Amino acid sequence: MAARHPHNYRAARALCRTRTAVVDTWRSGVPGAFANAIAHLVLPVLVLAVNILGNVARMTRAALLNETARAHDDIAVGYK
């Protein structure tokens, strides 16, 4: 015997118009559904943001170390 879904599959399918969980739950009118969809996006967004911020910080540090290692005599000569 196949397992049944705990909710009405046809009703849930009818609510899925845009195939975007946040928009569909917002439009559904179900209390708490929109907040639940947003709460389930928090962790994936944080993981992607930390990954990107790590790369930006590494590139910024490399550029800063490169600039501080350069001799700035050519700039000082221009102001004489």
C-alpha positions, 0 to 999 in steps of 0.5 A: 500500500502506497503512503499517502501525503498528510495534506491534499495533494491537489489543493497544494498543487493548485497553490503552486502557481509560480513554482517559487516557494516565497511567492506561492506561500505569500499568495496562499493566505495560509497563516505562517506559511510565508514566514516559514518559507523565509525561515527556510531561506536563511541558512542557504543565504548565509552559507552563500554570503559567507562564501562570497565574503570570504573571497572578497576579504581574501582579494582585498587583503592581497591587494592591500599587501601588494600596495603596501609593498610597492615603493611610492617614490614615483609619487613623491617625485611628482610633488617636488 
